[in-house]
Amino acid sequence: MKEQAGKPGIFFTRGMFSSLSNREFRFLWLGNLGAQFAMQMQVVARGWLIYAMTNSPLMLTWVLLSFAIPSFVFSLFGGVMADRLPKKRVMIVAQCLNFIATLVMANFIISDAVTFEHFLWFGAFNGTVLSLSMPARQSVIPELVGEAELFNAMALSTASMNISRVCGPALAGAIIALVADGDTTSTFGVGVVYYLIAALYVVAVVTLLFMKYRGDVLEKSQQGIFTDINAGIQYMWQSPLIFGLLLMSFLPMLFGMPIQFLMPAYNHDVIGGGPDSLGLLMGVNGGGALFGSLVLARMGNVSRKGYWLLGLSVLWALFMGLFAFTHTLLFALPLVLLVGVCSSMFMAMNMSLVQLAVDPAMRGRVNSIMMMTFGLMPVGVIPIGYIAEHWGIDTGLWISAICLTVVTVLLGVFFPAIRDIDQGYRNSLSNSESVETIR
């Protein structure tokens, strides 16, 4: 039987943080914040130590791939798990596994016994665990807060990710610098960070244990795993709305994300900046993303969300194109801030619309398909990076902006169901009415 959304608490009863009045979502949000801080801190600590050990950018790429490939390969199985198993149990087991693996790595690092191969195995393990648990973490939110609060809840979930993105790397870097005291060959500082990361995973487990929500299975399945996977793919393929929204989660970001990857090159080649200006550009972009997610949390019930979604994608392209023609830090900062605002609002709104459009019994599998598309995002950097290398960073960025505009317009034209989305949640639908109707 489907569980009811938690009762409101005494705080956050309305406005920007209204979904945090739900006790169950509040614990989930805190746990996710801890896990996201852990992931962001790990990126910095891992990258710092691997480069100190190998002095090779290529080695950093191999470790990234060791994480990304399992995330792509196993995500569909994670979707089936989210639909077949109690979601709370899946999330708890995943965070426990992350804690154990991180503790083992911390011991290797702090004893100066760590090797490059350890990072490859650890990356593959983390990527697998993430792919098997992320669909459950995403699909549980509508069951906790209900449809009317979903946009607010998804926006706040995006905000927690952006908070960790801004603060997590800075915290990890500060700890390493403080503990290592300038010794770039020391592993002790990285080991301390890994112990802190393990502690954050414990926080994530404890907050999940405090949730009264059990995450019961919405629909029992007696079919094989691959049959269930195929059913999820067929369900997506046969729904123009869901298929269109999934394309909206992939194609615009495919051409919108290269700005993140090319930022170091832009900073060096276009504005002639150093580490300080790069940190400022990345920090302002992350701050814009945080601001955008909070703005969306406040305006969750706005009407004509389909046009908002398309409009945000076009604005994302516009500000990225203007950024490409900017050659001074003074003008680059407000534009990269606006890119962060629009991209964050777009992603949170699109994820919310997908959650609402999908049959609850299929949410895990559809979320896993969306996660697979996220794993393909770096593919968009390859052609844009080639253009940037041969014809300049600015050329690569404005071509990326043009492609983002074109795919947005085409999706709006060929998928009218996206344009027709209004409020984004079903108003008093009876059981006989289509689950695809989300106006």
Secondary structure, 3 states (H helix, E strand, C coil): CCCCCCCECCCCCCCCCHHHHEHHHHHHHHHHHHHHHHHHHHHHHHHHHHHHHHCCHHHHHHHHHHHHHHHHHCHHHHHHHHHHCCHHHHHHHHHHHHHHHHHHHHHHHHCCCCCHHHHHHHHHHHHHHHHHHHHHHHHHHHHHHCCCCHHHHHHHHHHHHHHHHHHHHHHHHHHHHHHHCCCCCCCHHHHHHHHHHHHHHHHHHHHHHHCCCCCCCCCCCCCCHHHHHHHHHHHHHHCHHHHHHHHHHHHHHHHHCHHHHCHHHHHHHCCCCCHHHHHHHHHHHHHHHHHHHHHHHHCCCCCCHHHHHHHHHHHHHHHHHHHHCCCCHHHHHHHHHHHHHHHHHHHHHHHHHHHHHCCHHHHHHHHHHHHHHHHCHHHHHHHHHHHHHHHCHHHHHHHHHHHHHHHHHHHHHHCHHHHCCCCCCCCCCCCCCCCCCCC
